[in-house]
Amino acid sequence: MNVNSSLDFLNMIKTPSVSPRTKAAQPSSKDMIAVIDTETNWRDEVMSLGVALADAETFALLGKRYYIFNPECRVGGMFSGVMYKTDAKAITCTRDEAMADIGQFLMDSGISRIFAYNAKFDLGHLPELCGFEWFDIMRMAAYRQYNKFIPETAPCCKTGRLKTNYGVEPIMHMLTGNGSYRETHNAVNDACDELKIVELLALPLDAYECARI
């Protein structure tokens, strides 16, 4: 992110222009978004890609797609052991085949917006999807201006961002009150959990303009 875009982002979060589910015009119920998560191998190559498809107004889960990249998955990675621990049917194929398939599917479904938690990481590993609009869920979840569940006692920067504990696990603990929640680090399971964060934050899509990357 360049200096100008960083300053723009800080200015936007200081004076948010949209409050949860009130001021923004709601999209058509037929409109959809995609939430994406990736897992990488020991070589920092994507070995699995999970996609949660959701209604853009209610954020209800509408479907899942799960890809395992071969041969990248055979290299192994920190979370290889949970790669198949999901109820989603895995499509095992080459990276080129997977990226062509998901890109075409998103376009055919009229999906132009991709959300991810720490989206800069996922976009950096998926340049094939750079033509879509990307939004970072973490930018909303970590800021007091947008996450009404952040306790008053939580240490925050002057910008409103939590100083620590703004990964998926602590944010889910905060939003759900379930302190036993743990990330599975399975790409499609995590994509669904990150969609749940979007749902629980209850912000309209227009609010995510300051989280565009």
N, C-alpha and C positions, 0 to 999 in steps of 0.2 A: 504494500500500500504506500503511495507516495505521500509527501508531507501535506499537500493540499487536501487530499481525500481524508487524511487523518484529522485535520482541523475541521473539515466539514462534518465528520462523524461526531466529534466532540461537541460542536455547536448544536447539532441536532439532538443529542441526548441531554444537553443541559435544559433545553426547552422543548420537550416532546409535544408534538402538535396533535397527536391522536390519543384518545383515551380508550381503554378496553371496550371493544364491541359497541361503540356508541356513535362516534362522529363519522367514521368512514363508511362509504357506500359498500354494501356487501356484494360479493361476486355472485354470479349465477350458481345455483345449487349443482349444476352440471359441470362447473369448473372444478379442476383438480390441481393438486400440487404433488410433488414427489419429495420424500425425505430419503436421503442417501447416506449410507455409512460404508466405510471400507476397512478391511484388515490387510495389513502388509506382512510380507515375509522377512526373513533375516536380511535380505538384500534391499529392503525398503521398496519392494515391488508389490503392487496390489495383487493379493491372492484370492480375495473374495469381495463381492460387492452386493450389498443388500439395498433394496428399494421398498419403501412403504408408500403406497398410493393413498391419497386422502381427499375427501371433499374439502374444497377451499373455503367454505363457509363454516361448516361444523367441525372440520378436522377429524371427522370420523374415518377410521381405517376402511378402505375399500378393497385393498388387495396388496399382495406382496410379490416381489420378484427377487430371486436369489441366484447369483452366479458365482461359480468357483472357477478360477482361472487355472488352466493347465497349459504349461508345466509349472507355473509360478507356485502353485500350492504344494508341489513336491519338494520345494526347497525347505519348507517348514518355517514356522514362525512362533512367536511367543504364545499365540492363541490357536495354534493348529488343532489342539486337542478338543476344541469346542466347535470346530468348523461345521460338523454335521448335527449339532445339538439344537435342532429347530424343527418345527412342524412344517416349515416351508419346503417345497420340493426344490432341490438344487439343480441348476442347469450347469453341467460341467463342460467347458468348451475353452477355446483359446481366447485370449484377451480381445483380439480383433473381432472375433465372432460375437463376443459378449457386448462389446461397445457398439458395434453396428446394430445389434438387436435392441439394446435398451434405448439407443438414440432414436431409432425408427419408431419404437413403441411409444416413447414420450411424445414425439411429433404427431403420430397418428392419433394419440389420445388428446391432443390439444394442450399438452402440458408444457408450459414455457418456464415455470418457476421451480427451482430445485433448492431445497433447504437442507442444511447439515449442521451438526454441532462442531464448532471450530471448522467452519466450511473452507477456510483457506487451505487447510491440510488436504481435504478431499479433492477440492478443485485442482490443487497442485499435482495430485496423483492421477487426475482424470482429465487431461487436456482435451480429450475427444469431446467432452461435454461443455466446452467453454462457450459455445454459442447459446447456451441457455442462461437465464437469469439466476444468479446464485445469491442466497441469503444465509446469514450466519445466526443460528438460533442462540448461540452462546452470547452474542452481543445484546440480546434482549434479556435472557435469563440471568445474566450476571449484574444487571444494572437496576438499582433501586427505582429508577424512573419507570421501569416497565414491569418489574417483578414485584408485585405487591406482597409476596410471601416472604421477602427478605426481612428478618427481624430488625427492629430499631437498634438493637445492641450489636448487630453484625458490623465488624470493621469495614468501612468503605473508603475508597479514594474520594477526592473532591469532585471527581466526575460522576460519582454515584456508583462506580463499579466495586463489587466485592474485592477485597484485597486478597482473599484466599478462598478455597473451597467453592469454586464455581464450575467444576467438572460435572459430568452427567450424574454420577452417583450422589454427590451432596445436594445438587439441585433437585433431584428426584426425592431425596429424603425431605427436603424443604417443602416441596409442592404437595407431596402425598402424605407426609407424616409417618411414612413407613421407613424406619431406620434400618430395617433388615434388607432393603433392596440392594442388589448387586448387579452391575453390568455383566452380561454374559460374555461380551467381546466376540459374539457371533454377529456378523455384519447385518443380517436381516433382522435379528432380534433387537439389536441396538437401534436400527433405523426406526423400528416400531416404538421403542422407548423414547426416542428423540421426538417422534411425532406426538407422543403423549405429553411431552413437555410443552410443545406448541399448543396443544389442546388445553392444558391446565393453566397456561399463562393467559389464555382467553383474550388475546390481542387480535384485532382485525389485520388483514394482510397489509393494509396501507401503513401500519405502524412499522413494518419491517423494512421500509425504505431506507432507514438509517442503518440497517444491517446488511444492505446490499454490498457485495464485494466484486 
